[in-house]
Amino acid sequence: MKKLEKEELEKVVDFQNKLYKITTDIGVLETQKHAALHDLAGINQEQEEYKKVLEDKYGPISVDLKDGTYTEVKNDE
């Protein structure tokens, strides 16, 4: 039976370990990305729902996020 030299085998095993770690890290990052995108979609949906609440109360408006003042939005038809 033929074998690699000890140093050669260590180098091959080291490459495989590094590839496994990077692959695992990518998997974790993709999972975090998926969760973040899910959170983003949820916040966008909540924002749209609240926008409807405000529009029911004030009509179509544009809000200044610094001080809460708003102006009415005219629909040009």
Gaussian input, Z-matrix of N, CA and C with variables (Angstrom, degrees):
# hf/3-21g

backbone

0 1
 N
 C     1     B1
 C     2     B2     1     A1
 N     3     B3     2     A2     1     D1
 C     4     B4     3     A3     2     D2
 C     5     B5     4     A4     3     D3
 N     6     B6     5     A5     4     D4
 C     7     B7     6     A6     5     D5
 C     8     B8     7     A7     6     D6
 N     9     B9     8     A8     7     D7
 C    10    B10     9     A9     8     D8
 C    11    B11    10    A10     9     D9
 N    12    B12    11    A11    10    D10
 C    13    B13    12    A12    11    D11
 C    14    B14    13    A13    12    D12
 N    15    B15    14    A14    13    D13
 C    16    B16    15    A15    14    D14
 C    17    B17    16    A16    15    D15
 N    18    B18    17    A17    16    D16
 C    19    B19    18    A18    17    D17
 C    20    B20    19    A19    18    D18
 N    21    B21    20    A20    19    D19
 C    22    B22    21    A21    20    D20
 C    23    B23    22    A22    21    D21
 N    24    B24    23    A23    22    D22
 C    25    B25    24    A24    23    D23
 C    26    B26    25    A25    24    D24
 N    27    B27    26    A26    25    D25
 C    28    B28    27    A27    26    D26
 C    29    B29    28    A28    27    D27
 N    30    B30    29    A29    28    D28
 C    31    B31    30    A30    29    D29
 C    32    B32    31    A31    30    D30
 N    33    B33    32    A32    31    D31
 C    34    B34    33    A33    32    D32
 C    35    B35    34    A34    33    D33
 N    36    B36    35    A35    34    D34
 C    37    B37    36    A36    35    D35
 C    38    B38    37    A37    36    D36
 N    39    B39    38    A38    37    D37
 C    40    B40    39    A39    38    D38
 C    41    B41    40    A40    39    D39
 N    42    B42    41    A41    40    D40
 C    43    B43    42    A42    41    D41
 C    44    B44    43    A43    42    D42
 N    45    B45    44    A44    43    D43
 C    46    B46    45    A45    44    D44
 C    47    B47    46    A46    45    D45
 N    48    B48    47    A47    46    D46
 C    49    B49    48    A48    47    D47
 C    50    B50    49    A49    48    D48
 N    51    B51    50    A50    49    D49
 C    52    B52    51    A51    50    D50
 C    53    B53    52    A52    51    D51
 N    54    B54    53    A53    52    D52
 C    55    B55    54    A54    53    D53
 C    56    B56    55    A55    54    D54
 N    57    B57    56    A56    55    D55
 C    58    B58    57    A57    56    D56
 C    59    B59    58    A58    57    D57
 N    60    B60    59    A59    58    D58
 C    61    B61    60    A60    59    D59
 C    62    B62    61    A61    60    D60
 N    63    B63    62    A62    61    D61
 C    64    B64    63    A63    62    D62
 C    65    B65    64    A64    63    D63
 N    66    B66    65    A65    64    D64
 C    67    B67    66    A66    65    D65
 C    68    B68    67    A67    66    D66
 N    69    B69    68    A68    67    D67
 C    70    B70    69    A69    68    D68
 C    71    B71    70    A70    69    D69
 N    72    B72    71    A71    70    D70
 C    73    B73    72    A72    71    D71
 C    74    B74    73    A73    72    D72
 N    75    B75    74    A74    73    D73
 C    76    B76    75    A75    74    D74
 C    77    B77    76    A76    75    D75
 N    78    B78    77    A77    76    D76
 C    79    B79    78    A78    77    D77
 C    80    B80    79    A79    78    D78
 N    81    B81    80    A80    79    D79
 C    82    B82    81    A81    80    D80
 C    83    B83    82    A82    81    D81
 N    84    B84    83    A83    82    D82
 C    85    B85    84    A84    83    D83
 C    86    B86    85    A85    84    D84
 N    87    B87    86    A86    85    D85
 C    88    B88    87    A87    86    D86
 C    89    B89    88    A88    87    D87
 N    90    B90    89    A89    88    D88
 C    91    B91    90    A90    89    D89
 C    92    B92    91    A91    90    D90
 N    93    B93    92    A92    91    D91
 C    94    B94    93    A93    92    D92
 C    95    B95    94    A94    93    D93
 N    96    B96    95    A95    94    D94
 C    97    B97    96    A96    95    D95
 C    98    B98    97    A97    96    D96
 N    99    B99    98    A98    97    D97
 C   100   B100    99    A99    98    D98
 C   101   B101   100   A100    99    D99
 N   102   B102   101   A101   100   D100
 C   103   B103   102   A102   101   D101
 C   104   B104   103   A103   102   D102
 N   105   B105   104   A104   103   D103
 C   106   B106   105   A105   104   D104
 C   107   B107   106   A106   105   D105
 N   108   B108   107   A107   106   D106
 C   109   B109   108   A108   107   D107
 C   110   B110   109   A109   108   D108
 N   111   B111   110   A110   109   D109
 C   112   B112   111   A111   110   D110
 C   113   B113   112   A112   111   D111
 N   114   B114   113   A113   112   D112
 C   115   B115   114   A114   113   D113
 C   116   B116   115   A115   114   D114
 N   117   B117   116   A116   115   D115
 C   118   B118   117   A117   116   D116
 C   119   B119   118   A118   117   D117
 N   120   B120   119   A119   118   D118
 C   121   B121   120   A120   119   D119
 C   122   B122   121   A121   120   D120
 N   123   B123   122   A122   121   D121
 C   124   B124   123   A123   122   D122
 C   125   B125   124   A124   123   D123
 N   126   B126   125   A125   124   D124
 C   127   B127   126   A126   125   D125
 C   128   B128   127   A127   126   D126
 N   129   B129   128   A128   127   D127
 C   130   B130   129   A129   128   D128
 C   131   B131   130   A130   129   D129
 N   132   B132   131   A131   130   D130
 C   133   B133   132   A132   131   D131
 C   134   B134   133   A133   132   D132
 N   135   B135   134   A134   133   D133
 C   136   B136   135   A135   134   D134
 C   137   B137   136   A136   135   D135
 N   138   B138   137   A137   136   D136
 C   139   B139   138   A138   137   D137
 C   140   B140   139   A139   138   D138
 N   141   B141   140   A140   139   D139
 C   142   B142   141   A141   140   D140
 C   143   B143   142   A142   141   D141
 N   144   B144   143   A143   142   D142
 C   145   B145   144   A144   143   D143
 C   146   B146   145   A145   144   D144
 N   147   B147   146   A146   145   D145
 C   148   B148   147   A147   146   D146
 C   149   B149   148   A148   147   D147
 N   150   B150   149   A149   148   D148
 C   151   B151   150   A150   149   D149
 C   152   B152   151   A151   150   D150
 N   153   B153   152   A152   151   D151
 C   154   B154   153   A153   152   D152
 C   155   B155   154   A154   153   D153
 N   156   B156   155   A155   154   D154
 C   157   B157   156   A156   155   D155
 C   158   B158   157   A157   156   D156
 N   159   B159   158   A158   157   D157
 C   160   B160   159   A159   158   D158
 C   161   B161   160   A160   159   D159
 N   162   B162   161   A161   160   D160
 C   163   B163   162   A162   161   D161
 C   164   B164   163   A163   162   D162
 N   165   B165   164   A164   163   D163
 C   166   B166   165   A165   164   D164
 C   167   B167   166   A166   165   D165
 N   168   B168   167   A167   166   D166
 C   169   B169   168   A168   167   D167
 C   170   B170   169   A169   168   D168
 N   171   B171   170   A170   169   D169
 C   172   B172   171   A171   170   D170
 C   173   B173   172   A172   171   D171
 N   174   B174   173   A173   172   D172
 C   175   B175   174   A174   173   D173
 C   176   B176   175   A175   174   D174
 N   177   B177   176   A176   175   D175
 C   178   B178   177   A177   176   D176
 C   179   B179   178   A178   177   D177
 N   180   B180   179   A179   178   D178
 C   181   B181   180   A180   179   D179
 C   182   B182   181   A181   180   D180
 N   183   B183   182   A182   181   D181
 C   184   B184   183   A183   182   D182
 C   185   B185   184   A184   183   D183
 N   186   B186   185   A185   184   D184
 C   187   B187   186   A186   185   D185
 C   188   B188   187   A187   186   D186
 N   189   B189   188   A188   187   D187
 C   190   B190   189   A189   188   D188
 C   191   B191   190   A190   189   D189
 N   192   B192   191   A191   190   D190
 C   193   B193   192   A192   191   D191
 C   194   B194   193   A193   192   D192
 N   195   B195   194   A194   193   D193
 C   196   B196   195   A195   194   D194
 C   197   B197   196   A196   195   D195
 N   198   B198   197   A197   196   D196
 C   199   B199   198   A198   197   D197
 C   200   B200   199   A199   198   D198
 N   201   B201   200   A200   199   D199
 C   202   B202   201   A201   200   D200
 C   203   B203   202   A202   201   D201
 N   204   B204   203   A203   202   D202
 C   205   B205   204   A204   203   D203
 C   206   B206   205   A205   204   D204
 N   207   B207   206   A206   205   D205
 C   208   B208   207   A207   206   D206
 C   209   B209   208   A208   207   D207
 N   210   B210   209   A209   208   D208
 C   211   B211   210   A210   209   D209
 C   212   B212   211   A211   210   D210
 N   213   B213   212   A212   211   D211
 C   214   B214   213   A213   212   D212
 C   215   B215   214   A214   213   D213
 N   216   B216   215   A215   214   D214
 C   217   B217   216   A216   215   D215
 C   218   B218   217   A217   216   D216
 N   219   B219   218   A218   217   D217
 C   220   B220   219   A219   218   D218
 C   221   B221   220   A220   219   D219
 N   222   B222   221   A221   220   D220
 C   223   B223   222   A222   221   D221
 C   224   B224   223   A223   222   D222
 N   225   B225   224   A224   223   D223
 C   226   B226   225   A225   224   D224
 C   227   B227   226   A226   225   D225
 N   228   B228   227   A227   226   D226
 C   229   B229   228   A228   227   D227
 C   230   B230   229   A229   228   D228

   B1=1.4465
   B2=1.5361
   B3=1.3251
   B4=1.4599
   B5=1.5281
   B6=1.3301
   B7=1.4640
   B8=1.5270
   B9=1.3408
   B10=1.4570
   B11=1.5168
   B12=1.2938
   B13=1.4658
   B14=1.5336
   B15=1.3236
   B16=1.4563
   B17=1.5355
   B18=1.3227
   B19=1.4656
   B20=1.5317
   B21=1.3205
   B22=1.4581
   B23=1.5352
   B24=1.3294
   B25=1.4541
   B26=1.5289
   B27=1.3165
   B28=1.4694
   B29=1.5253
   B30=1.3250
   B31=1.4653
   B32=1.5300
   B33=1.3371
   B34=1.4666
   B35=1.5247
   B36=1.3177
   B37=1.4677
   B38=1.5291
   B39=1.3228
   B40=1.4671
   B41=1.5283
   B42=1.3302
   B43=1.4727
   B44=1.5264
   B45=1.3200
   B46=1.4588
   B47=1.5309
   B48=1.3159
   B49=1.4661
   B50=1.5246
   B51=1.3252
   B52=1.4665
   B53=1.5289
   B54=1.3419
   B55=1.4677
   B56=1.5255
   B57=1.3206
   B58=1.4615
   B59=1.5244
   B60=1.3384
   B61=1.4629
   B62=1.5260
   B63=1.3190
   B64=1.4656
   B65=1.5214
   B66=1.3237
   B67=1.4671
   B68=1.5292
   B69=1.3182
   B70=1.4656
   B71=1.5247
   B72=1.3252
   B73=1.4752
   B74=1.5260
   B75=1.3209
   B76=1.4693
   B77=1.5223
   B78=1.3123
   B79=1.4550
   B80=1.5192
   B81=1.3168
   B82=1.4660
   B83=1.5281
   B84=1.3228
   B85=1.4629
   B86=1.5238
   B87=1.3203
   B88=1.4677
   B89=1.5244
   B90=1.3275
   B91=1.4587
   B92=1.5229
   B93=1.3236
   B94=1.4661
   B95=1.5278
   B96=1.3261
   B97=1.4671
   B98=1.5223
   B99=1.3216
   B100=1.4628
   B101=1.5303
   B102=1.3267
   B103=1.4608
   B104=1.5280
   B105=1.3241
   B106=1.4673
   B107=1.5300
   B108=1.3238
   B109=1.4684
   B110=1.5256
   B111=1.3231
   B112=1.4567
   B113=1.5372
   B114=1.3351
   B115=1.4679
   B116=1.5247
   B117=1.3238
   B118=1.4589
   B119=1.5242
   B120=1.3270
   B121=1.4642
   B122=1.5255
   B123=1.3159
   B124=1.4585
   B125=1.5144
   B126=1.3226
   B127=1.4636
   B128=1.5217
   B129=1.3367
   B130=1.4647
   B131=1.5270
   B132=1.3170
   B133=1.4642
   B134=1.5299
   B135=1.3483
   B136=1.4580
   B137=1.5278
   B138=1.3312
   B139=1.4608
   B140=1.5250
   B141=1.3261
   B142=1.4661
   B143=1.5291
   B144=1.3348
   B145=1.4610
   B146=1.5246
   B147=1.3461
   B148=1.4609
   B149=1.5244
   B150=1.3139
   B151=1.4646
   B152=1.5293
   B153=1.3437
   B154=1.4621
   B155=1.5315
   B156=1.3351
   B157=1.4702
   B158=1.5310
   B159=1.3301
   B160=1.4676
   B161=1.5265
   B162=1.3278
   B163=1.4656
   B164=1.5327
   B165=1.3333
   B166=1.4655
   B167=1.5311
   B168=1.3302
   B169=1.4653
   B170=1.5284
   B171=1.3383
   B172=1.4607
   B173=1.5301
   B174=1.3173
   B175=1.4504
   B176=1.5212
   B177=1.3395
   B178=1.4736
   B179=1.5262
   B180=1.3391
   B181=1.4648
   B182=1.5182
   B183=1.3308
   B184=1.4570
   B185=1.5252
   B186=1.3394
   B187=1.4571
   B188=1.5203
   B189=1.3499
   B190=1.4597
   B191=1.5269
   B192=1.3284
   B193=1.4533
   B194=1.5170
   B195=1.3246
   B196=1.4569
   B197=1.5217
   B198=1.3357
   B199=1.4678
   B200=1.5278
   B201=1.3252
   B202=1.4584
   B203=1.5176
   B204=1.3210
   B205=1.4589
   B206=1.5193
   B207=1.3185
   B208=1.4522
   B209=1.5186
   B210=1.3059
   B211=1.4618
   B212=1.5136
   B213=1.3180
   B214=1.4493
   B215=1.5290
   B216=1.3052
   B217=1.4693
   B218=1.5135
   B219=1.3185
   B220=1.4503
   B221=1.5198
   B222=1.3109
   B223=1.4690
   B224=1.5328
   B225=1.3040
   B226=1.4537
   B227=1.5171
   B228=1.3228
   B229=1.4621
   B230=1.4979
   A1=108.76
   A2=116.12
   A3=121.35
   A4=108.46
   A5=115.89
   A6=121.09
   A7=109.75
   A8=114.02
   A9=119.28
   A10=109.07
   A11=114.40
   A12=118.17
   A13=107.72
   A14=117.06
   A15=122.95
   A16=111.71
   A17=117.13
   A18=121.79
   A19=111.19
   A20=117.07
   A21=121.64
   A22=110.53
   A23=115.57
   A24=119.75
   A25=110.73
   A26=117.34
   A27=120.81
   A28=110.87
   A29=116.16
   A30=120.86
   A31=110.82
   A32=117.35
   A33=121.94
   A34=109.98
   A35=117.39
   A36=121.79
   A37=109.85
   A38=117.62
   A39=121.59
   A40=110.65
   A41=117.15
   A42=120.11
   A43=110.65
   A44=116.88
   A45=120.66
   A46=111.12
   A47=116.98
   A48=120.57
   A49=111.39
   A50=116.66
   A51=120.51
   A52=111.01
   A53=116.36
   A54=120.09
   A55=111.02
   A56=117.57
   A57=121.37
   A58=110.28
   A59=117.37
   A60=121.19
   A61=111.07
   A62=116.49
   A63=120.41
   A64=110.44
   A65=116.41
   A66=120.08
   A67=110.48
   A68=116.90
   A69=121.38
   A70=110.42
   A71=117.05
   A72=120.90
   A73=110.87
   A74=116.69
   A75=120.51
   A76=109.92
   A77=117.36
   A78=121.07
   A79=111.79
   A80=116.91
   A81=121.22
   A82=110.47
   A83=116.68
   A84=120.32
   A85=111.79
   A86=117.43
   A87=120.76
   A88=110.71
   A89=116.62
   A90=120.46
   A91=110.20
   A92=116.74
   A93=120.99
   A94=110.28
   A95=116.79
   A96=121.10
   A97=110.34
   A98=116.42
   A99=120.67
   A100=110.27
   A101=116.69
   A102=120.71
   A103=110.72
   A104=117.15
   A105=121.12
   A106=110.80
   A107=117.18
   A108=120.10
   A109=111.00
   A110=116.83
   A111=121.15
   A112=109.91
   A113=116.15
   A114=120.60
   A115=111.00
   A116=116.59
   A117=121.73
   A118=111.02
   A119=116.23
   A120=120.22
   A121=110.52
   A122=116.68
   A123=120.54
   A124=112.33
   A125=116.77
   A126=120.96
   A127=110.29
   A128=117.16
   A129=119.99
   A130=111.03
   A131=117.03
   A132=121.01
   A133=110.61
   A134=116.95
   A135=120.61
   A136=111.18
   A137=116.34
   A138=120.93
   A139=110.60
   A140=116.95
   A141=120.19
   A142=111.23
   A143=116.91
   A144=120.26
   A145=110.79
   A146=116.82
   A147=119.86
   A148=111.09
   A149=116.17
   A150=120.53
   A151=109.83
   A152=116.73
   A153=120.59
   A154=111.09
   A155=117.07
   A156=121.19
   A157=109.56
   A158=116.03
   A159=119.96
   A160=111.05
   A161=117.52
   A162=120.26
   A163=111.21
   A164=117.07
   A165=119.90
   A166=110.51
   A167=116.37
   A168=121.08
   A169=112.28
   A170=117.37
   A171=121.58
   A172=114.21
   A173=117.86
   A174=120.74
   A175=108.74
   A176=116.87
   A177=119.05
   A178=110.42
   A179=116.28
   A180=120.98
   A181=110.68
   A182=113.69
   A183=122.24
   A184=106.38
   A185=117.24
   A186=121.85
   A187=110.42
   A188=115.59
   A189=121.15
   A190=106.45
   A191=117.76
   A192=122.00
   A193=113.64
   A194=117.56
   A195=120.22
   A196=111.67
   A197=116.86
   A198=118.04
   A199=114.58
   A200=117.36
   A201=120.39
   A202=115.17
   A203=117.51
   A204=118.61
   A205=108.67
   A206=115.86
   A207=119.17
   A208=110.34
   A209=113.38
   A210=120.78
   A211=107.71
   A212=114.63
   A213=119.11
   A214=109.62
   A215=115.04
   A216=121.40
   A217=106.17
   A218=115.25
   A219=120.92
   A220=109.58
   A221=116.34
   A222=120.82
   A223=108.18
   A224=116.68
   A225=121.65
   A226=108.33
   A227=115.72
   A228=119.16
   A229=110.76
   D1=133.88
   D2=-179.63
   D3=-95.64
   D4=146.28
   D5=-179.11
   D6=-135.75
   D7=152.50
   D8=170.80
   D9=-71.72
   D10=158.61
   D11=172.96
   D12=-68.43
   D13=155.32
   D14=-176.57
   D15=-53.74
   D16=-46.57
   D17=-178.71
   D18=-64.47
   D19=-37.71
   D20=179.13
   D21=-65.43
   D22=-44.88
   D23=178.30
   D24=-63.41
   D25=-41.65
   D26=178.41
   D27=-60.35
   D28=-40.29
   D29=179.24
   D30=-64.73
   D31=-44.64
   D32=179.00
   D33=-63.06
   D34=-45.60
   D35=179.29
   D36=-63.31
   D37=-40.17
   D38=178.69
   D39=-61.30
   D40=-44.17
   D41=176.81
   D42=-59.41
   D43=-45.99
   D44=-178.83
   D45=-62.93
   D46=-40.76
   D47=178.23
   D48=-64.06
   D49=-41.74
   D50=178.39
   D51=-64.33
   D52=-43.30
   D53=178.06
   D54=-62.73
   D55=-41.44
   D56=179.07
   D57=-62.57
   D58=-44.54
   D59=-179.40
   D60=-62.89
   D61=-45.06
   D62=-179.77
   D63=-64.53
   D64=-41.77
   D65=178.14
   D66=-61.88
   D67=-42.35
   D68=177.62
   D69=-64.06
   D70=-44.10
   D71=178.51
   D72=-59.90
   D73=-41.96
   D74=178.56
   D75=-62.46
   D76=-41.23
   D77=177.71
   D78=-60.62
   D79=-43.69
   D80=177.87
   D81=-63.39
   D82=-44.38
   D83=179.14
   D84=-63.37
   D85=-40.14
   D86=178.29
   D87=-64.65
   D88=-37.68
   D89=177.09
   D90=-64.98
   D91=-43.52
   D92=177.47
   D93=-63.59
   D94=-40.37
   D95=178.26
   D96=-61.77
   D97=-44.70
   D98=179.64
   D99=-60.08
   D100=-45.18
   D101=179.83
   D102=-63.51
   D103=-41.37
   D104=179.67
   D105=-64.90
   D106=-41.21
   D107=177.93
   D108=-65.18
   D109=-36.78
   D110=176.74
   D111=-63.75
   D112=-44.94
   D113=177.14
   D114=-60.62
   D115=-42.82
   D116=179.50
   D117=-59.98
   D118=-45.09
   D119=179.42
   D120=-62.81
   D121=-39.85
   D122=179.01
   D123=-64.31
   D124=-43.58
   D125=179.08
   D126=-64.88
   D127=-41.95
   D128=177.32
   D129=-59.86
   D130=-41.42
   D131=179.69
   D132=-65.69
   D133=-45.21
   D134=177.84
   D135=-60.38
   D136=-41.06
   D137=179.81
   D138=-62.59
   D139=-44.30
   D140=179.42
   D141=-63.86
   D142=-38.83
   D143=178.15
   D144=-64.84
   D145=-41.79
   D146=-179.70
   D147=-70.69
   D148=-33.25
   D149=176.02
   D150=-58.46
   D151=-40.43
   D152=177.97
   D153=-65.17
   D154=-38.52
   D155=177.08
   D156=-60.11
   D157=-47.52
   D158=-179.75
   D159=-65.93
   D160=-39.23
   D161=179.42
   D162=-66.44
   D163=-34.76
   D164=176.05
   D165=-63.93
   D166=-35.50
   D167=-178.23
   D168=-82.18
   D169=-44.94
   D170=-171.86
   D171=-110.79
   D172=-11.68
   D173=-171.46
   D174=83.94
   D175=-174.62
   D176=179.50
   D177=-67.41
   D178=122.35
   D179=-178.24
   D180=-136.95
   D181=163.36
   D182=171.23
   D183=-119.46
   D184=124.27
   D185=-173.04
   D186=-103.04
   D187=134.46
   D188=171.85
   D189=-82.96
   D190=114.09
   D191=-175.14
   D192=-70.73
   D193=-13.43
   D194=-179.73
   D195=-78.12
   D196=-41.01
   D197=-174.31
   D198=-129.90
   D199=-1.45
   D200=176.40
   D201=84.82
   D202=-0.09
   D203=176.69
   D204=-70.51
   D205=155.92
   D206=-179.72
   D207=-142.08
   D208=157.82
   D209=174.74
   D210=-126.25
   D211=147.99
   D212=179.11
   D213=-73.53
   D214=143.92
   D215=178.66
   D216=-100.80
   D217=124.11
   D218=179.30
   D219=-89.43
   D220=131.56
   D221=175.90
   D222=-91.24
   D223=111.54
   D224=178.29
   D225=-84.56
   D226=109.15
   D227=-178.88
   D228=-113.97

